[in-house]
Amino acid sequence: MRYAVYWDELASEVRRCTWFYKGDKDNKYIPYSESFSQVLEETYMLAVTLDEWKKKLESPNREIIILHNPKLMVHYQPVAGSDEWGSAPAEQGRPRTVKRGVENISVDIHCGEPLQIDHLVFVVHGIGPACDLRFRSIVQCVNDFRSVSLNLLQTHFKKAQENQQIGRVEFLPVNWHSPLHSTGVDVDLQRITLPSINRLRHFTNDTILDVFFYNSPTYCQTIVDTVASEMNRIYILFLQRNPNFKGSVSIAGHSLGSLILFDILTNQKDSLGDTDSEKDLPSIFIDQGDTPTLEEDLKKLQLSEFFGIFEKEKIDKEALTLCTDKDLQEMGIPLGPRKKILNYFRTRKNSMGVNRPTPQSPAGANMSNIPKESEFYSSTNGLDVGIGQVPVKYPRLIYKPEIFFAFGSPIGMFLTVRGLKRIDPNYRFPTCKGFFNIYHPFDPVAYRIEPMVVPGMEFEPMLIPHHKGRKRMHLVFFFTCVSELREGLTRMSMDLKNNLLGSLRMAWKSFTRAPYPALQVSETAEETEAEPESNSEKPSDINTEENPVPVKEEAPPIHVGMLNGGQRIDYVLQEKPIESFNEYLFALQSHLCYWESEDTVLLVLKEIYQTQGVFLDQPLQ
């Protein structure tokens, strides 16, 4: 069996495969169970030894397997049961092919990962339990992200790998949705949910309401505590399992997850050693003075009936933080309450609690630095950037993140809605050096950050190169043809109402016209007359006109403040050619495209390894 170490997941079977079957509709060979494979092997060896074939076996599912000869073995599925047709299962229907051994079977056997880990990245998901269009969990999506990174390391950091300069980057998922919805809020919501359009309402309760939960003081506290405590817990566990790890840590958030991380980062202390809690980090939250008693905590969880059990066993809060699920089970506490208790006290133990002054608080020396109209971030105090935030205690992280990556992030929108009009160019995260806002141009949830730093300027975001080096310029001709095709079809549909023959003539001219004039602003009579004189100059003229995007990239660097150490913050992916046909059609897909995007992963790897002095084999242009 295979068990997950860093996240909650059901154990999966690791099977030794020796016998396989494949049906007409199967795209690959499927292994039999080990026990039945042993029965098949014994029957096969007996038939070979005695040269007696036509052996018939019945599988545990009462399906028939017949070994006709070494090259012809079939698996029949019964098409009806005896209770319906009055006949016992027999060899009916199209048979499956049965195969012994893996010879001539294309199997994708994972070769493993490099043992050396150079950097650790925590990945926080957005709203809902599903993270892509295939309704996969954050664990599965991060697995894809990790696989893409391993492939890109082999292709773009080959020299560094051959010289054993690098190993790999480890990406680990952080799940906050399950703990949030295990608090009992789903039961409360179900009581007030209307019975009509049941599936849509369930989807809304399970997904979209996460945004509203984050704006609620009660559930916002649960979310930030869960995210921070999970990252702290996984970090400690990772160091225990990788004692030789010397690398740094970065964090990445998708959608709402990026906003959660942003709020946590803006409310960190400048140094982990600022408080007396440096000697005993896990006890920061518990030893804050007016800490509620165990009875009060259980009452808050609506589990007061179990206080007598803990009192009988002489278990206080400190002892409870040391209890395991098995310990609570032996006390007779049911599964649901066990999960609530363990999650609550694990969060309280690992969270690094920091009291954040609210906008209404007159106390606190740092509050005097807040501008009266709350126009921008303070460059001296990380806490007052949260004007408009829900007043909660933001936990401490037990490490300093190197870089913060935001994928499809609504941070800019939330900051604007909170009343922040401008970010001070001198502002930076107290404990994090870098910040990259990465988004797809059609992502409906993504917003820019740089215009909040320099609101008086208009400039394009940084264009992320294709992982194979292709720039947008290579697609100009295609986009021109697509644009002309779209315009031609539009004109044709309008003119059909008036004159069918005329519209066909115009469409034909549109399709057959050379594409390059569409890229030119105008042509004078002199330019028209000069065309026959030098055909060799035509390509250079066209290239001159086709260069608006690279010219902007090569323009003098724009200073966008210190939020990313003086570097650019907004980075936009290149849309695929097919996406340009209808940006609305691909809007939802664009918000969920980052997990398998080679361009996104390569940018993340490039920025991480640059901090270690390792660069791409060939810089992408």
VOGU-3710 file (C-alpha; in Angstrom, 3 decimals, decimal comma):
1> mryavywdel> 0,000/0,000/0,000  1,076/3,587/-0,665  0,350/6,245/1,962  0,441/10,043/1,598  2,929/11,810/3,863  2,148/15,511/3,532  -1,596/15,519/2,841  -4,745/13,525/3,611  -5,474/10,872/1,017  -6,801/7,339/1,030
11> asevrrctwf> -4,119/4,674/0,809  -3,659/3,284/-2,697  -2,639/-0,190/-3,754  0,759/-0,900/-5,256  0,266/-3,996/-7,402  2,829/-6,355/-8,889  1,484/-6,860/-12,411  2,049/-10,121/-14,310  -1,281/-10,852/-16,066  -3,321/-8,271/-18,001
21> ykgdkdnkyi> -6,537/-7,928/-19,957  -7,744/-5,427/-22,532  -11,219/-4,895/-23,950  -12,324/-3,228/-27,188  -13,041/0,045/-25,405  -9,933/-0,012/-23,200  -6,989/2,097/-24,339  -4,458/0,172/-22,261  -3,887/-3,203/-20,630  -5,361/-3,509/-17,122
31> pysesfsqvl> -3,661/-5,770/-14,550  -5,452/-8,540/-12,684  -5,154/-8,673/-8,909  -2,060/-10,378/-7,537  -4,037/-13,278/-6,060  -5,882/-14,061/-9,307  -2,701/-13,535/-11,331  -1,125/-16,292/-9,242  -4,044/-18,618/-10,092  -3,661/-17,777/-13,790
41> eetymlavtl> 0,087/-18,389/-13,629  -0,329/-21,805/-11,972  -2,964/-22,858/-14,522  -0,802/-21,589/-17,392  2,307/-23,455/-16,183  0,288/-26,667/-15,736  -1,072/-26,348/-19,280  2,434/-25,768/-20,681  3,914/-28,687/-18,744  1,187/-31,194/-19,684
51> dewkkklesp> 0,464/-29,611/-23,068  -3,194/-29,613/-22,178  -5,037/-26,443/-23,194  -8,639/-25,234/-23,392  -8,326/-24,538/-19,671  -11,288/-22,639/-18,241  -11,137/-20,495/-15,092  -13,668/-18,384/-13,270  -12,564/-15,014/-11,910  -13,663/-13,651/-8,501
61> nreiiilhnp> -16,286/-11,626/-10,413  -17,633/-14,865/-11,962  -16,180/-14,005/-15,362  -14,786/-16,743/-17,577  -11,144/-16,920/-18,767  -10,188/-19,565/-21,330  -6,581/-20,451/-22,179  -6,842/-21,826/-25,732  -3,074/-21,878/-26,360  -0,013/-19,776/-25,395
71> klmvhyqpva> -0,919/-17,133/-28,002  -4,702/-17,107/-27,609  -6,191/-16,456/-24,203  -9,543/-14,698/-23,803  -11,706/-13,244/-21,051  -15,507/-13,427/-21,423  -17,934/-11,223/-19,561  -21,438/-12,541/-18,813  -24,038/-10,321/-20,421  -26,924/-11,412/-18,176
81> gsdewgsapa> -27,510/-13,002/-14,807  -29,522/-16,113/-14,052  -32,130/-14,099/-12,146  -33,134/-12,159/-15,270  -32,831/-14,634/-18,165  -32,745/-17,945/-16,355  -29,260/-18,833/-17,551  -25,982/-18,967/-15,657  -23,104/-16,670/-16,657  -21,338/-18,048/-19,721
91> eqgrprtvkr> -18,838/-16,955/-22,310  -21,011/-14,383/-24,098  -20,280/-11,050/-25,742  -17,042/-9,846/-27,318  -14,103/-11,347/-25,407  -11,242/-9,395/-23,896  -7,646/-10,165/-24,800  -5,617/-11,776/-22,016  -1,838/-11,324/-21,916  0,944/-12,759/-19,774
101> gvenisvdih> 3,892/-10,491/-18,933  4,695/-6,944/-20,024  6,402/-7,787/-23,305  5,062/-5,646/-26,176  2,971/-3,613/-23,739  3,667/0,104/-23,711  3,792/0,860/-20,000  4,755/4,202/-18,508  6,824/3,253/-15,477  7,869/6,266/-13,421
111> cgeplqidhl> 11,647/6,458/-13,122  11,561/8,334/-9,823  12,686/11,832/-8,889  16,124/13,267/-8,079  16,858/12,828/-4,394  18,411/16,278/-4,025  15,808/18,970/-3,277  17,001/22,528/-3,909  13,871/24,480/-3,042  10,478/23,925/-1,418
121> vfvvhgigpa> 7,283/25,555/-2,696  3,925/25,475/-0,896  0,931/25,754/-3,232  -2,405/27,055/-1,888  -5,612/26,471/-3,861  -8,501/28,850/-4,564  -12,245/28,445/-4,014  -13,896/25,042/-3,932  -12,541/21,499/-3,687  -11,886/21,176/-7,445
131> cdlrfrsivq> -8,991/23,015/-9,061  -9,455/22,372/-12,787  -12,049/21,473/-15,419  -11,577/17,773/-14,673  -12,696/18,442/-11,086  -9,384/17,263/-9,663  -8,170/18,135/-6,186  -5,250/20,416/-5,329  -3,142/17,301/-4,699  -3,636/16,006/-8,246
141> cvndfrsvsl> -3,081/19,425/-9,822  0,137/20,001/-7,871  1,264/16,524/-8,944  0,916/17,730/-12,545  2,777/20,936/-11,735  5,607/18,879/-10,209  5,753/16,533/-13,222  5,943/19,447/-15,659  8,763/20,968/-13,616  10,769/17,722/-13,740
151> nllqthfkka> 10,441/17,587/-17,533  11,471/21,231/-17,912  14,519/20,724/-15,679  15,711/18,013/-18,078  15,216/20,185/-21,160  16,104/23,707/-19,958  18,581/23,063/-17,130  20,361/20,115/-18,692  23,891/21,475/-18,185  23,264/22,228/-14,523
161> qenqqigrve> 21,847/18,729/-14,022  24,805/17,095/-15,771  27,187/19,086/-13,574  25,129/18,036/-10,538  24,521/21,686/-9,639  20,803/21,147/-9,161  18,369/18,440/-8,133  14,729/19,464/-8,255  12,112/21,757/-6,767  9,531/20,157/-4,469
171> flpvnwhspl> 5,950/21,426/-4,743  3,593/20,517/-1,887  -0,159/21,278/-1,754  -1,863/23,130/1,091  -5,573/22,371/1,518  -7,789/24,750/3,504  -11,193/23,929/1,957  -11,722/20,652/3,815  -10,991/22,028/7,330  -13,227/25,039/6,634
181> hstgvdvdlq> -16,181/22,892/5,579  -15,649/20,423/8,436  -16,580/23,095/10,995  -20,284/22,301/10,621  -21,056/25,312/8,437  -22,282/23,057/5,628  -24,997/21,645/7,882  -26,098/25,176/8,801  -26,176/26,182/5,141  -28,130/23,092/4,150
191> ritlpsinrl> -30,922/24,013/6,559  -31,492/27,349/4,803  -30,803/26,246/1,205  -33,841/26,102/-1,079  -34,683/22,674/-2,535  -34,904/23,859/-6,166  -31,984/23,624/-8,636  -30,269/21,419/-6,073  -27,014/20,823/-7,946  -26,428/24,489/-8,697
201> rhftndtild> -27,114/25,477/-5,082  -24,778/22,748/-3,814  -22,067/23,995/-6,170  -22,584/27,555/-4,921  -22,429/26,505/-1,252  -19,321/24,395/-1,813  -17,413/26,782/-4,067  -18,475/30,386/-4,577  -19,366/30,963/-0,928  -15,681/30,502/-0,034
211> vffynsptyc> -15,203/34,130/-1,121  -17,844/35,248/1,390  -16,371/33,006/4,082  -13,074/34,820/3,666  -14,826/38,145/4,306  -16,407/36,819/7,517  -14,385/37,427/10,735  -15,168/33,947/12,085  -14,353/31,935/8,989  -11,545/34,225/7,799
221> qtivdtvase> -9,753/33,389/11,036  -10,289/29,685/10,363  -8,923/30,016/6,821  -5,763/31,985/7,634  -5,069/29,776/10,667  -5,465/26,651/8,568  -3,234/27,887/5,732  -0,463/29,123/8,020  -0,567/26,138/10,380  -0,590/23,680/7,484
231> mnriyilflq> 2,441/25,342/5,890  4,237/25,375/9,247  3,301/21,753/9,947  4,365/20,525/6,514  7,599/22,526/6,732  8,529/20,912/10,061  7,606/17,465/8,741  9,590/18,111/5,548  12,710/19,042/7,551  12,316/15,906/9,653
241> rnpnfkgsvs> 12,207/13,743/6,536  14,910/15,738/4,730  17,480/16,655/7,414  20,073/17,653/4,789  17,816/20,224/3,130  19,634/23,572/2,897  17,388/25,360/0,402  14,873/28,140/0,754  11,078/28,165/0,707  8,684/29,943/-1,657
251> iaghslgsli> 4,897/30,062/-1,693  2,376/30,070/-4,537  -1,346/30,724/-4,524  -4,044/30,286/-7,131  -7,068/32,598/-7,258  -8,380/33,242/-3,721  -5,415/31,303/-2,344  -3,097/34,065/-3,562  -5,132/36,687/-1,679  -4,938/34,610/1,511
261> lfdiltnqkd> -1,153/34,401/1,183  -0,920/38,107/0,362  -2,778/39,040/3,551  -0,647/36,677/5,629  2,583/38,058/4,162  1,615/41,696/4,704  1,023/40,968/8,383  4,307/39,193/9,153  7,012/40,593/11,433  10,243/41,903/9,977
271> slgdtdsekd> 12,230/39,265/11,824  11,358/35,879/13,291  13,384/36,817/16,366  11,431/39,955/17,236  9,573/38,386/20,136  10,440/36,315/23,143  8,751/33,415/21,424  11,849/32,719/19,351  12,906/30,064/21,856  9,614/28,191/21,622
281> lpsifidqgd> 7,819/28,954/18,379  4,951/26,437/18,695  3,828/27,961/22,002  3,361/31,532/20,733  -0,333/31,273/20,155  -1,182/29,369/23,323  0,770/31,595/25,737  -0,905/34,892/24,912  -2,512/35,590/28,273  -6,318/35,422/28,241
291> tptleedlkk> -6,337/32,044/26,544  -9,704/30,250/26,685  -9,944/27,127/28,785  -10,396/23,643/27,363  -14,060/23,720/28,344  -14,547/27,027/26,500  -12,792/25,672/23,405  -14,997/22,578/23,364  -18,072/24,775/23,803  -16,943/26,848/20,835
301> lqlseffgif> -16,710/23,637/18,789  -20,166/22,581/20,090  -18,551/19,513/21,677  -19,150/20,309/25,364  -20,475/16,802/26,017  -16,937/15,392/25,713  -15,422/17,646/28,396  -16,262/15,074/31,076  -14,209/12,448/29,236  -11,119/14,695/29,149
311> ekekidkeal> -11,640/15,700/32,783  -11,854/12,029/33,796  -8,620/11,248/31,923  -6,980/14,397/33,428  -6,252/15,828/29,994  -5,692/19,567/29,771  -5,093/21,658/26,624  -1,362/20,967/26,568  -1,935/17,216/26,835  -4,659/17,371/24,183
321> tlctdkdlqe> -2,251/18,887/21,641  -0,125/15,737/22,070  -3,020/13,322/21,507  -3,368/11,394/18,266  -6,487/10,243/16,479  -5,970/6,766/17,940  -5,801/8,185/21,490  -9,123/9,978/21,075  -10,666/6,891/19,506  -9,679/4,802/22,532
331> mgiplgprkk> -11,467/7,343/24,751  -14,679/6,612/22,862  -14,892/9,881/20,894  -16,591/9,443/17,473  -14,822/10,165/14,180  -16,468/13,542/13,423  -15,699/15,180/16,786  -12,177/13,661/16,698  -11,434/15,397/13,396  -12,782/18,728/14,664
341> ilnyfrtrkn> -10,769/18,562/17,896  -7,502/17,512/16,218  -7,776/20,154/13,493  -8,641/22,921/15,982  -5,865/22,214/18,456  -3,297/21,449/15,756  -4,089/24,857/14,270  -3,786/26,545/17,668  -0,490/24,811/18,355  1,266/25,510/15,065
351> smgvnrptpq> -0,092/28,978/14,352  2,245/31,825/15,136  -0,375/34,251/16,456  0,187/37,971/15,883  -2,313/40,567/17,054  -3,061/42,886/14,176  -4,324/46,356/15,085  -7,612/47,146/13,466  -8,280/50,438/11,682  -10,512/51,567/14,552
361> spaganmsni> -7,868/50,981/17,229  -6,468/54,239/18,582  -3,699/52,393/20,339  -0,518/51,146/18,761  2,351/53,355/17,752  2,281/52,254/14,142  -1,269/53,478/13,542  -0,034/57,064/13,331  1,712/56,187/10,092  -1,555/55,446/8,303
371> pkesefysst> -2,566/58,218/5,884  -5,937/59,669/6,812  -7,509/58,780/3,489  -5,924/55,318/3,399  -4,529/55,882/-0,051  -1,519/53,652/-0,023  0,550/51,089/1,794  2,850/52,374/4,462  6,505/51,766/3,696  7,311/51,402/7,381
381> ngldvgigqv> 4,588/49,168/8,749  3,344/45,959/7,202  0,223/45,738/9,352  -1,587/48,847/8,199  -1,731/47,614/4,613  -4,797/45,685/5,703  -7,153/48,658/5,745  -10,510/47,178/4,880  -9,401/43,673/5,844  -11,426/41,581/8,234
391> pvkyprliyk> -9,967/42,171/11,749  -8,390/38,813/12,568  -5,149/37,597/14,132  -2,711/36,809/11,354  -0,497/33,810/12,184  3,271/33,824/11,998  5,176/31,672/9,529  8,239/29,928/10,946  10,302/30,655/7,830  10,883/33,562/5,477
401> peiffafgsp> 9,530/32,876/1,962  11,942/33,693/-0,833  9,347/34,412/-3,542  5,557/34,684/-3,665  3,932/33,535/-6,940  0,298/34,467/-7,598  -1,576/32,614/-10,379  -4,791/34,121/-11,763  -4,967/36,401/-8,764  -7,734/38,861/-7,743
411> igmfltvrgl> -5,425/40,672/-5,286  -5,602/43,975/-7,179  -9,392/43,928/-7,234  -9,710/43,115/-3,524  -7,263/45,859/-2,554  -9,236/48,370/-4,627  -12,561/47,261/-3,115  -11,001/47,608/0,351  -10,374/51,270/-0,436  -6,673/51,173/-1,303
421> kridpnyrfp> -5,991/53,413/-4,276  -2,222/53,237/-4,400  0,670/51,092/-3,177  3,668/53,011/-1,926  6,559/52,252/-4,342  8,843/51,751/-1,316  6,592/49,126/0,256  7,794/45,506/0,352  6,686/42,407/2,229  8,278/42,267/5,694
431> tckgffniyh> 9,665/38,741/5,222  9,406/37,971/1,481  11,741/39,396/-1,184  9,906/38,607/-4,429  6,388/38,799/-5,827  5,253/37,668/-9,288  1,668/38,202/-10,459  1,211/35,660/-13,283  -1,979/35,513/-15,312  -3,546/34,465/-18,600
441> pfdpvayrie> -4,820/37,395/-20,716  -8,363/35,912/-20,809  -8,518/34,973/-17,111  -11,710/36,641/-15,780  -10,540/36,514/-12,152  -7,041/37,966/-12,656  -6,143/41,620/-12,066  -2,936/43,602/-12,416  -0,852/45,040/-9,546  1,596/47,440/-11,225
451> pmvvpgmefe> -0,974/50,177/-12,065  -1,578/50,512/-8,304  2,129/51,233/-7,788  2,527/53,711/-10,663  -1,040/54,876/-11,409  0,110/57,752/-13,605  1,634/55,523/-16,300  0,174/53,119/-18,851  2,374/50,214/-19,854  2,011/46,587/-20,831
461> pmliphhkgr> 2,794/43,673/-18,498  5,863/41,531/-19,094  5,239/38,931/-21,789  6,186/35,413/-20,653  8,169/33,669/-23,430  6,977/30,340/-24,756  8,910/27,487/-23,172  10,284/26,582/-26,618  11,386/30,132/-27,262  8,492/31,196/-29,481
471> krmhlvffft> 7,498/34,833/-29,178  4,219/36,450/-30,027  5,834/37,750/-33,243  5,893/34,219/-34,638  2,111/34,235/-34,408  1,549/37,640/-36,000  0,949/36,196/-39,446  -1,489/33,656/-38,060  -3,359/36,260/-36,039  -3,520/38,514/-39,087
481> cvselreglt> -5,106/35,728/-41,127  -7,495/34,930/-38,275  -8,430/38,593/-37,949  -9,062/38,930/-41,669  -11,038/35,706/-41,705  -13,180/36,905/-38,817  -13,717/40,312/-40,429  -14,513/38,702/-43,756  -17,092/36,377/-42,217  -18,684/39,269/-40,327
491> rmsmdlknnl> -18,985/41,375/-43,457  -20,319/38,414/-45,397  -23,089/37,712/-42,866  -24,188/41,362/-42,894  -24,160/41,754/-46,652  -26,096/38,545/-47,260  -29,190/40,380/-46,084  -28,865/42,855/-48,968  -26,954/41,243/-51,774  -25,844/37,615/-51,690
501> lgslrmawks> -23,714/37,857/-54,807  -21,961/41,011/-53,645  -21,120/39,559/-50,238  -19,571/36,445/-51,770  -17,410/38,633/-53,997  -16,220/40,668/-50,971  -15,492/37,536/-48,925  -13,477/36,084/-51,794  -11,412/39,254/-52,003  -10,898/39,189/-48,229
511> ftrapypalq> -9,623/35,606/-48,248  -7,327/36,054/-51,254  -5,840/39,402/-50,252  -2,218/39,295/-49,019  -2,062/39,546/-45,210  0,654/42,151/-44,749  -1,301/45,301/-45,711  -3,438/44,805/-42,582  -0,350/45,480/-40,506  0,390/48,760/-42,274
521> vsetaeetea> -1,193/51,993/-41,182  -1,462/53,551/-44,634  0,145/53,625/-48,027  0,856/56,767/-50,001  0,905/56,912/-53,746  4,685/57,209/-53,710  4,987/53,976/-51,675  2,699/52,213/-54,131  4,810/53,346/-57,087  8,040/52,400/-55,321
531> epesnsekps> 7,005/48,789/-54,746  8,239/47,412/-58,102  11,615/49,061/-57,658  12,849/46,882/-54,827  11,076/43,696/-53,811  13,919/42,862/-51,447  13,032/45,811/-49,208  9,471/44,602/-48,667  10,215/42,053/-45,909  12,261/44,544/-43,905
541> dinteenpvp> 9,459/47,114/-44,154  6,952/44,548/-42,983  9,128/43,538/-40,054  9,426/47,166/-39,069  5,657/47,450/-38,967  5,273/44,075/-37,210  7,455/44,977/-34,259  5,204/46,900/-31,852  5,261/44,231/-29,136  9,052/43,645/-29,004
551> vkeeappihv> 9,671/47,394/-29,131  7,630/47,764/-25,940  9,571/44,941/-24,301  12,893/46,568/-25,218  11,802/49,981/-23,937  13,689/51,499/-20,975  12,935/49,608/-17,754  9,935/50,820/-15,783  10,361/51,262/-12,041  7,407/49,577/-10,351
561> gmlnggqrid> 8,487/49,858/-6,735  10,130/47,440/-4,332  7,329/44,884/-3,975  9,376/42,558/-6,196  12,783/43,953/-5,319  12,640/46,568/-8,082  11,723/44,046/-10,793  8,509/43,881/-12,780  5,504/42,344/-11,027  2,867/41,578/-13,689
571> yvlqekpies> 3,630/38,732/-16,107  1,160/37,660/-18,794  1,062/34,323/-20,609  0,721/34,119/-24,380  -2,677/32,878/-25,472  -2,838/29,834/-27,712  -3,804/30,458/-31,368  -7,168/28,725/-31,010  -8,049/30,844/-27,952  -7,988/34,013/-30,051
581> fneylfalqs> -11,112/32,919/-31,954  -13,375/33,513/-28,953  -11,901/34,761/-25,680  -15,229/34,296/-23,853  -15,328/30,623/-24,778  -11,924/30,023/-23,171  -12,359/32,334/-20,172  -13,047/29,631/-17,560  -10,353/27,373/-18,968  -7,905/30,295/-18,831
591> hlcywesedt> -8,417/30,638/-15,077  -7,578/26,957/-14,558  -4,743/26,583/-17,085  -1,768/27,221/-14,796  -1,314/23,694/-13,420  -0,204/22,225/-16,753  1,248/25,379/-18,304  4,905/24,832/-19,232  5,363/28,589/-19,618  4,164/29,218/-16,051
601> vllvlkeiyq> 6,259/26,426/-14,538  9,372/27,514/-16,446  9,052/31,087/-15,161  8,739/29,758/-11,609  11,822/27,538/-12,033  13,824/30,308/-13,699  13,161/32,794/-10,898  13,818/30,222/-8,159  17,123/29,027/-9,592  18,289/32,561/-10,370
611> tqgvfldqpl> 18,388/33,163/-6,619  20,908/30,280/-6,459  23,022/31,535/-9,352  21,762/28,867/-11,782  20,429/29,981/-15,156  18,689/28,490/-18,194  20,871/26,716/-20,754  19,668/29,171/-23,393  17,864/32,338/-22,301  14,423/32,579/-23,893
621> q> 13,788/35,642/-26,015
//
